[in-house]
């Protein structure tokens, strides 16, 4: 069995305890980022998801500064197709890897918000962006592993004798993560990802999806190489009633306008469509401690594990038993929730999965 790993989220865009309530908002700042990184590292999180998007601070610069202000946590930074020349990106990643002592992972994102992608000058439709991504990841891996100059002739890129220095510190190269619910996302993960991250869903469905992606990976000889994980929110309190009160407070002040905006923001994303479908079909609860409420105020990974430490650990254990080994979590406020997870939930998971968590 694979070791279990846990990642946390860096809210460069700001934080909150109540969407739609002005006095509950915490503005994005270097101080906020540093608090979250320190809390996540002290809680034992292995990696740190740094978001991209119009409201987020630039991820590569944020990741580099946060790596310099930490000791062990590994920034997970998005490589989005069409944004950076792949030769430059390969050099950026390998330089980051060397400078940080082997602390970078790559998050493959084709782009969920079409209007935002178009506004930023990327003209390929989503289906074509996956083809572009496949070329760019192939180029990255070739540049990091080739013994001589790299020649490449593709639909989007042509290289004639490209070489880079330095090579990555992590060998043969840093890990790739990808989250997505479309067939193209699954096929991309099957060929290239170390970890495919699912958004919240029923554990039985996750087990079914794992089997399907593993079968796709078999065509590339990677059925035993690819791993699987969950992108989830977590709201844990020592008393279950306090957890549900925090969950309710998070969404109760949201206006109908805000809810409607969030409902349509990522409407071209298959993964987001699945989250919204689950909310429609099951209401607020998929399972007693798996809550869809954040989907009302937050697009994307809006399903949360809610409860006391034992209940949260049990819910996560169901995903472990379904075949997941990586958990990319977030919660409100992000520094405080990271501390609670490390103190209250992680020890239970360590006890119940002996030998699978780092000390």
C-alpha positions in Angstrom: 0.0 0.0 0.0 1.1 3.5 -0.7 2.0 5.9 2.1 -0.7 8.3 3.0 0.0 12.0 2.3 -1.9 15.2 3.1 -1.8 18.5 1.4 -3.2 21.9 2.4 -4.4 25.0 0.5 -2.9 28.5 0.4 -5.7 31.1 0.1 -3.7 33.8 -1.6 -7.0 35.4 -2.5 -8.0 35.8 1.1 -9.9 33.9 3.8 -13.2 34.0 5.5 -15.4 32.4 8.2 -18.6 33.5 6.4 -19.1 34.1 2.7 -21.1 37.3 2.0 -20.3 38.9 5.4 -17.9 41.8 5.1 -16.5 41.7 8.6 -15.7 38.0 8.3 -13.4 38.5 5.3 -9.6 38.3 5.7 -7.7 40.0 2.8 -5.0 38.2 1.0 -1.5 39.3 2.2 2.0 38.0 2.8 1.2 37.7 6.5 -1.9 35.5 5.8 0.1 33.3 3.6 2.9 32.9 6.1 0.5 32.1 8.9 -1.1 29.4 6.8 2.2 27.9 5.6 3.6 27.7 9.2 0.4 26.1 10.5 0.2 23.6 7.7 3.9 22.6 8.1 3.6 22.3 11.8 0.5 20.1 11.3 2.5 17.7 9.2 1.1 18.5 5.7 3.4 17.3 3.0 2.3 19.6 0.2 0.6 23.0 -0.3 -1.8 23.6 -3.2 -1.3 27.2 -4.5 -4.4 28.3 -6.5 -4.5 30.1 -9.9 -7.2 32.4 -11.1 -8.0 36.1 -11.6 -8.6 36.6 -7.8 -5.5 34.7 -6.7 -2.0 36.0 -6.3 0.5 34.7 -8.9 1.2 31.1 -8.0 4.9 30.7 -9.1 6.0 33.8 -7.2 3.9 33.0 -4.2 5.2 29.4 -4.1 8.8 30.5 -4.4 8.4 32.9 -1.5 6.6 30.4 0.7 9.2 27.7 0.0 11.8 30.1 1.2 9.8 30.7 4.4 9.3 27.0 5.2 11.4 23.9 5.7 9.6 20.8 4.5 6.2 21.5 2.9 6.2 21.2 -0.9 4.4 23.8 -3.1 2.0 22.3 -5.6 1.9 24.8 -8.4 -0.2 24.8 -11.6 1.3 24.3 -15.0 -1.5 25.6 -17.3 -1.3 24.9 -21.0 -0.6 27.9 -23.2 0.6 30.3 -20.4 4.3 29.6 -20.3 6.7 28.4 -23.1 7.4 24.8 -22.1 11.2 25.1 -22.4 11.0 28.1 -20.0 8.6 26.2 -17.7 10.9 23.2 -17.6 13.8 25.5 -16.6 11.6 27.3 -14.0 10.5 24.0 -12.4 14.0 22.5 -12.3 15.5 25.7 -10.9 12.7 25.9 -8.3 13.4 22.2 -7.4 17.1 22.8 -6.9 16.7 26.1 -5.0 14.1 24.6 -2.6 16.0 21.3 -2.0 13.5 19.2 -4.0 10.3 20.8 -2.9 8.0 21.3 -5.8 5.1 19.3 -7.3 3.2 20.2 -10.5 -0.6 20.6 -10.7 -1.9 20.1 -14.2 -4.9 22.3 -14.9 -6.5 22.7 -18.3 -8.7 25.6 -17.0 -12.2 25.5 -15.6 -13.5 29.0 -16.2 -13.7 29.6 -19.9 -14.3 33.4 -19.7 -11.2 33.8 -17.5 -9.0 31.7 -19.8 -10.2 33.7 -22.8 -9.7 37.0 -21.0 -6.1 36.0 -20.3 -5.3 35.4 -23.9 -5.5 31.6 -24.2 -7.6 31.0 -27.3 -7.8 27.2 -27.5 -11.1 25.6 -26.4 -10.9 23.2 -23.5 -10.7 20.1 -25.5 -7.8 21.5 -27.4 -6.1 22.7 -24.2 -5.8 19.1 -23.1 -4.0 18.2 -26.4 -1.7 21.3 -25.8 -1.2 20.1 -22.2 -0.2 16.7 -23.4 2.5 18.2 -25.7 3.8 20.4 -23.0 4.1 17.7 -20.3 5.8 15.5 -22.9 8.3 18.3 -23.6 8.9 18.9 -19.8 9.7 15.2 -19.2 11.9 15.0 -22.3 13.9 18.1 -21.3 14.4 16.7 -17.8 15.5 13.2 -18.8 17.1 13.4 -22.3 20.9 12.9 -22.5 21.3 15.3 -25.4 19.4 18.0 -27.2 15.6 17.6 -27.5 13.9 17.7 -30.9 10.1 17.9 -30.9 7.6 18.4 -33.7 4.0 18.6 -32.5 0.8 20.4 -33.4 1.5 23.3 -31.0 5.3 23.3 -30.4 8.4 22.6 -32.4 11.8 22.3 -30.8 15.1 22.0 -32.5 17.9 21.0 -30.2 16.5 22.4 -26.9 18.5 21.8 -23.7 18.1 23.1 -20.1 20.1 23.5 -17.0 19.8 22.6 -14.2 18.1 19.2 -14.1 15.6 18.7 -11.3 16.8 17.6 -7.9 13.9 15.1 -7.7 14.6 12.2 -10.0 13.6 11.6 -12.6 11.4 14.7 -12.1 8.8 16.2 -9.7 5.4 14.6 -9.2 2.5 15.5 -11.3 -1.1 15.9 -9.9 -4.2 16.4 -11.9 -7.8 16.9 -10.9 -10.6 16.5 -13.4 -13.8 14.6 -14.1 -13.8 14.5 -18.0 -12.6 11.7 -20.1 -9.8 13.8 -21.4 -8.6 14.6 -17.8 -8.7 10.8 -17.0 -6.7 10.0 -20.1 -4.2 12.7 -19.3 -3.8 11.3 -15.8 -3.5 7.8 -17.1 -0.5 8.8 -19.2 1.2 11.4 -17.1 0.0 11.8 -13.5 1.4 10.5 -10.3 -1.8 11.4 -8.5 -5.3 11.9 -9.9 -7.3 14.0 -7.4 -11.1 13.6 -7.3 -13.4 16.2 -6.0 -15.9 15.1 -3.3 -18.1 12.2 -4.2 -19.5 9.0 -2.7 -16.7 6.5 -1.7 -18.3 3.7 -3.9 -18.2 6.1 -6.9 -14.6 7.0 -6.2 -13.7 3.3 -6.1 -15.4 2.8 -9.4 -13.6 5.8 -11.0 -10.3 4.5 -9.7 -10.8 1.2 -11.4 -11.6 2.9 -14.7 -8.6 5.3 -14.7 -6.3 2.5 -13.7 -7.5 0.5 -16.7 -6.8 3.5 -18.9 -3.3 3.7 -17.4 -2.7 0.0 -18.3 -2.4 1.1 -21.9 0.7 3.1 -21.0 2.1 0.5 -18.6 1.3 2.7 -15.7 -1.5 0.9 -13.9 0.7 0.4 -10.8 2.4 3.8 -11.0 -0.7 6.1 -10.8 -2.1 7.0 -7.4 -5.4 8.6 -6.4 -6.6 11.2 -3.9 -9.4 13.5 -2.9 -9.7 17.3 -2.9 -12.0 18.1 0.0 -12.9 20.8 2.5 -12.8 19.9 6.2 -14.6 21.5 9.1 -13.6 19.8 12.3 -14.4 20.8 15.9 -14.0 18.8 19.1 -17.8 18.9 19.5 -19.9 17.9 16.5 -22.4 20.7 17.2 -19.7 23.3 16.9 -18.6 21.9 13.6 -22.1 22.1 12.1 -22.5 25.6 13.5 -19.2 26.7 11.8 -20.4 25.0 8.6 -23.8 26.8 8.7 -22.1 30.2 9.5 -19.9 29.8 6.5 -22.9 29.9 4.1 -25.8 31.5 5.9 -25.0 35.1 4.9 -24.5 34.5 1.2 -26.8 36.4 -1.1 -28.8 34.8 -3.8 -26.7 36.8 -6.3 -23.5 35.3 -4.9 -25.0 31.8 -5.0 -26.1 32.2 -8.7 -22.7 33.5 -9.7 -21.0 30.5 -8.1 -23.5 28.1 -9.7 -22.5 29.2 -13.2 -18.9 30.1 -12.8 -17.4 26.8 -13.8 -20.3 25.4 -15.8 -18.0 23.9 -18.5 -16.1 21.8 -15.9 -17.2 18.2 -15.8 -16.0 17.8 -12.2 -17.9 20.9 -11.2 -21.0 19.6 -13.0 -20.7 16.4 -10.9 -20.5 18.3 -7.7 -23.6 20.3 -8.6 -25.4 17.1 -9.6 -24.6 15.5 -6.2 -26.0 18.6 -4.4 -29.2 18.5 -6.4 -29.7 14.7 -6.0 -28.7 14.4 -2.3 -29.3 17.8 -0.8 -27.0 19.0 1.8 -25.7 15.6 2.9 -24.2 12.9 0.7 -23.4 11.0 3.9 -23.9 11.9 7.5 -20.5 13.8 7.6 -20.1 14.6 3.9 -21.7 18.0 3.3 -22.4 19.7 0.0 -23.2 23.1 1.5 -20.1 24.9 0.4 -21.1 24.3 -3.3 -23.6 27.1 -2.7 -20.9 29.7 -2.2 -17.7 28.2 -3.7 -17.3 26.8 -7.2 -15.1 23.8 -7.7 -14.1 21.5 -4.8 -17.0 22.5 -2.5 -17.8 19.2 -0.7 -16.7 19.1 3.0 -16.1 16.6 5.7 -17.8 17.9 8.8 -17.8 16.6 12.4 -15.8 15.8 15.5 -12.3 14.3 15.1 -13.5 10.7 15.1 -16.2 11.4 12.6 -13.9 13.3 10.3 -11.3 10.6 10.5 -13.9 7.9 9.8 -15.2 9.8 6.7 -11.6 10.2 5.3 -11.0 6.5 6.1 -13.8 5.5 3.8 -12.0 7.2 0.9 -8.7 5.5 2.0 -10.5 2.2 1.9 -11.9 3.1 -1.6 -8.3 3.4 -2.8 -7.1 6.9 -2.1 -3.8 7.7 -0.6 -3.5 11.5 -1.1 -5.8 14.1 0.4 -5.7 17.8 -0.6 -7.7 19.6 2.1 -8.7 23.1 3.0 -10.8 24.7 5.7 -11.8 28.0 7.3 -9.8 29.8 8.6 -7.0 28.0 6.8 -4.4 28.4 9.5 -6.8 27.5 12.3 -8.3 24.5 10.5 -4.8 23.2 9.6 -3.8 23.2 13.2 -7.0 21.4 14.2 -6.5 18.7 11.6 -2.9 18.1 12.7 -3.9 18.0 16.4 -7.2 16.2 16.3 -7.6 14.1 13.1 -4.2 13.1 11.8 -3.3 11.1 15.0 -6.5 9.0 14.6 -5.6 8.3 10.9 -2.1 7.5 11.9 -3.3 5.0 14.5 -5.8 3.4 12.1 -3.3 3.2 9.2 -0.1 2.1 11.0 3.0 2.5 8.9 1.4 4.6 6.2 1.8 8.1 7.6 5.1 9.9 8.1 6.0 10.4 11.7 
